[in-house]
Amino acid sequence: MRKSIRYWSDVPVLNIYYLLCYAWDRIGEGRTVDIESETFDGPVDLFAKVLNDGVSRIISRGLDRDYLAVHEDIRGIKGKLDLATTLKRNLLLNGKAHCSFDEFSYDVPQNQILKATLRSLTQVDSLNEKQKRRSERLYRKLGAISDVRLTAKMFHTVRIHRNNRFYRFLLHICHIIHENLLINEAKGTVQFRDFREDAQTMGTVFEQFVRNFCQRETSYRVRAPKINWFEAKGKDSALQHLPQMQTDIVLRSPERTIIVDTKFYSTPLTTRYEVERMRSNNLYQIFTYVTNWSLANSSSDTALEGWLLYAAIDDVFDYRFEVGKQQIRVCSLDLSQEWKDIEEDLLVLVGEKNRNGTPREIGVPLHSEMNTLSEQ
């Protein structure tokens, strides 16, 4: 029997950071921040460090600017004259006119988001004092930027281009801080929610990490296509109720096609009557995916496999077997180890690397054949 799983909050903060950087497809920018030389009590301390370093870098290089539409009463004419408003408000009597024009300004949404997030960090009770003081100083340096109430919609108003692409990474940091702030207006306190225990959030992060890691670090072509039900026939009123088979990840090479479904549970395998069992609903899902793909591509010579890849803590397993001529693999990736080992393990799993340069046998026999299926 394996050891009981620990809490997901035991996953090292640095690992969470790298998972997110890959999930955002921003690992290049993420590695520019020196985080290895410091220790962090929780995610908010690390995010504050990354944001503070990033804002300092942006300030030293020069804040981003963009053209903003301005509508003002001014003396003379500038840009486009709004004659109707000018006459309606009798502005000519004071030698003024209402004009619309574009102004090249620092007071743009991306800088407003940075400033608002820095302000929020200064109010987080659990943030360490060093980073809180840095956030306060940087907030004051952005005095020319408007103070705004940050909303989720603001993140969609930013225009990212080649000259300000580093902002994209920082805005990801701002967004995750914003999403996880818990504000108690009655008590006047701000807490940061440790999202590591949120299975839905972390499940999405884990899936995106695996997909983008394989896209960036392996030779596979990586996609996430929908699989059609093979030769499904019937009335539209019936067919429209068939569940969609949306894959998480499909890895393709000239020799292999691997359908990967990532999973994030507190315990990857279930235990019943002191016997560990696989989750039957997960197995049914991947078996259905592989079967329909195989039927639709029966003329292909490419080896087809279906994987269930579980995020795990101190719980490493790798089972491979055949069911109805379909190759199925159930394996785990230990997120509690050092990051370099996570990277290596994933490369080994997909066959891109042999550990220590020696051939590695992929998979081990099921410890109890198919009676390990669970009804969970």
N, C-alpha and C positions, 0 to 999 in steps of 0.2 A: 504494500500500500504506500502510495506517495505521501509526502509530507503535506499538511494542510496549507492551502495557499495563503499568502499574506494579503494585506490590503494593497490596492492599486496605488494608494498614496505612498507606498514604500518604493515605487519605481523612482530611481534617481531623477532629480530635477533636470540634470543635463540631458538625460535620455529623452525626457518629454520635450525639451527644447529642440533637439535634433529631429525627433519625430515630426514636430510641427514644421520645422524648416523644410523638410522633405514634403510634407503634406501640402504646404503652400507653394512648393516648387521654387523655394528661395534659399536652398542650402548654400549657394555661393556667397550670398550676402550674409547668411547666418554665421558662416565660418570667419568672417572678417572681424567679429567681435571676440575679444579675449575673455572667455568665460571659464577656461580650464584652470586659471590660477586662483580662482576664488571659490568659496563655499557658499551655498545658499540654503537658507532654512526652508524656503518654499518657493513655488512658482512666481509669486508676485515680486520677490526680491530679484530673481533672475530677469524677469521682464522689465523691471525698473532699470536694472543695470544696462540691459540691451538698449532700451529706449533712451536713457540718458546719454550713453555713448553715441548713439546715432544722431540725436539732436545736436550734441556738441559738434559732431562732424559736419552736420549740415550748416550750422551757424558759422563755423570756420570757413567753409567753402562758399557760403552765400545761400540764403534762403531762396526757395523757388518763388518766382513771380509769374503772374499771368494777367491778361487783360480782363478787367471787370467792367460791366455796364454801369455807368454812373448817370443819375438823373438829378440835376441840381439847378437851383436858381443862381445865376451868375451874372456879373456885369459883362456886357458884350455878348458875342456869339461864339460858341465852341461846339464842334460836332454838329448834331442835328437840332435845329430849332423846333421846339414844340409850341407852335403859334397858338393853338387852341388853349392850352393851359396858361400860356403867358397872358393872353387877353382875358381869360376867365378870372384870373387872380390879380389883374391890374398891375402886373409887374413892371410894365413900361414906365409907370409913374415914378418908380424908384430907380429907373435906369437899369433894370434887370430883365433877364429873359430865362425861361425854363428850357434847358438844353439837355440832350442825351449824348453821351460820348463814352469812349472806352478809355480806361486809365490803367496803366501798367502798375500793379500793386502787389505788395507782399501779403496783403490781407485776403488770402485765398483759402478755400476749404481745407487743403492739406495742412497748411500751417495752423489753422484754427483747431483742427483735430489734434495735432501734436500738443498745442498749448492746453486744450481742454483735458487731455489725458494726463499731462504733467500736473495740472491742478488737482485732478482726482487722486493721483498717487500721493500727493502731500496730505491727503485726508485719510489714507488707509492706515488703520490702527496698527496692523501687524507688520507694516513695512519697516525694514531696519533703518536706523537713523541716518546712516551714511547716504543711502540712496534717496531718502526723503529730503535731506538737505540739498543734494544735487538737483533733484526735481524742482525744489523751490527756487534755486538760483537760475536754472534754465527757464523756468516759467517767467521770472522777472525780466530775463533778457528778451523775451518775446513780447515786450510791452506794447509794441506797435500793432500787434495782432489782436483782433477783437476777441473778447471773452464770449463764448457761445455755450449754449446748453447742448451737449453732444447727444446725437441720436443715431440710430442705426442707418437711417436714410442718408446722413451726411457722407458716409463712406462711399456711396454710389455717385456722388457728385464730383469726385476728384478725377482729373484728367492726368493719366500717367503717360509719359512719352520717354524717348531715349535720354533726354537731358535730366529728367528727374526720377529715373527708374528706381533709385535707392529708396525713395519715398514708399514704394509699394511694400517693401519689407517692413518698414517702420509702421505703416498703416495696418499691416497684419498684427503687429504687436499691440498697437492701440486698440484694435478691434477685439482681440481676445481679453485685454484688460477691461474694456468697456462691457463686454458680455458677461463678465464674472464678478462685477462689482455689486455688492449687496448694500444698499443705502437704507439706513434706519433714520428717517427724518425726525421721528419723535425723540430719539436719543442723540441725534446728531452724529452718528457714527457711520463709518464706511468699512466694510469687510470685503476681503477677496475670497471668493468661493474656490475651493480646491477642486477643480473639474476632473481631477484624476479618478475620482470615484463615480463619475458620471459615465455609465457604460455606453450610452448613446453617443455622447460627444467623443469619447475615446475610441469607440468603434469606428466612427467616421474618420478620425485622425489616423488610426492604424491602417485602414483600407487605403487611404490616400497616400500614406507613407510607402506602403508596399508597392503600389502602382508606380509612383513617381521614382522610387528607388530603382525599381527594375527598368524603368524607362531610361534613367540616367546612367546607371552603373552596369547594366548587362547588355548583351548583344541581341536580346529578344526584341521583336516588334510587340509593343504593348498596346492593347485596346481594351475596351469594356463594352462589347456589343450586346444587343439583345439576341436571345436564341428563340427561334420560332418553334412552335409545336409542329412536329413533323406530320405533314399531310392531315392536319386537323380539318375535319369537315363537319358541316352542320349549318344551321341558320345563324345569321349574324347576331340575332338576339341571344343565342346561346354562346357563340364563340367569343363575344365581347366580355363574357364573364370569366374566361380563362385567365389565370394569373400570368402576369408577365414574367418572363425569365430574363431578368436583367443581371448580367454577370458583373462581378466586382472587377476582375482582371482576367484577361486572356493573354498568355505569353505564346508567341509563335516564332518558330525557327524552321529552317528547311526540314529538320528531322522531328520536331516535337510541337505539339499543341497542348498547352497546359491551361485548363480552366481552374482558376483559383478563386475560392470564396473565403474571405477573411472573416474571422469570428472573434468576438471579445466578450468573454464571460468571466465571472468571478472564479469559476472552476471549469476549465475546458472539458473535462470528463466528469460524468456524474457517478455517484456511488450508491449502490442499492444492495442491501444485504451484504455489505462489506466487499462487494465486487465492483470494480471500476467498469463503467460501460460508456461507449460512445453515445453521443446524442443522436437518436434515430432520426429526428426531423431534419437535422443537418445532413445526415447521410442520404436521406430520401431526396433532399434538394439537389445535392451535387450529382447523385446518380441520375436524376431526371435531366439535369443540364447535359451531362456527358452523353446520355443515351440519345437525346434529340439531336445533339451536334453530330454524333456518329452516324445516325440515320440520314441526316441531310448531307453528309460528306462521305458517303460509303465508298466512293471511288478514290479517296485520298489514301496515299501510302504513309502519310505522316502519323507517327505514334501519338495517340490521344490519351491524356490523363486528366483526372479530376481531383483537385486538392481541396481539403479543408485545412486552412492555416489559422491556428489559434494563437492569440497573444497569451503569454503565460508568465508566471513568476516562479522561478526555481522548479519548473515542472517541464522537463524536456522529454518529448516522445516523438516517434517517427514510425508510423505503421503504414505498410503498403500491401495491398491485396487486390485480388481480381474478383469482380462480381458480375456474372453474366457477360463475360468477355470485356467488361469495362474496368480500366485500371484506376483504382481509387487510392488516394494517399491521405492520411490524417496525421498532421504534424504540428509542432508548436515552435514558437520563437520566444525565447526567454528575454523579456524586456528589463530584467533586474540586473543583468550583467553589464560590464563596461561597454560603451558604445562601439568601440572597434570590434568587439566580439559579436555584437548584434549584426553589424555589417557583414562580418565574415560568415556568420551562421546563415544569413539569408543568401549570400552568394553560393555557399555550399549547397543549400537546399535546392536552388534552381540549377545546380550543375555547372555554375560558372567558375567554381574554384574548388580545389581539393585541399582539405585541411592539412597543413604542414607539408604540402607538396606531394602527398602520397594518395594513391587511389582510394576512394571512399565508397563503401557499399551503401547505396541509397536505400533506406528503409530497413525495418526489422520485422520479423513475423509477428502477427497478432498474438498477444499473450494468451488469448482465450478464444481464438478464431472468431466466428461471427456471433457467438453468444455474448459478446461484449456490447451488442446493440442495446441501446436504452430506449425506453418508451417515454423519456423526458422530452 
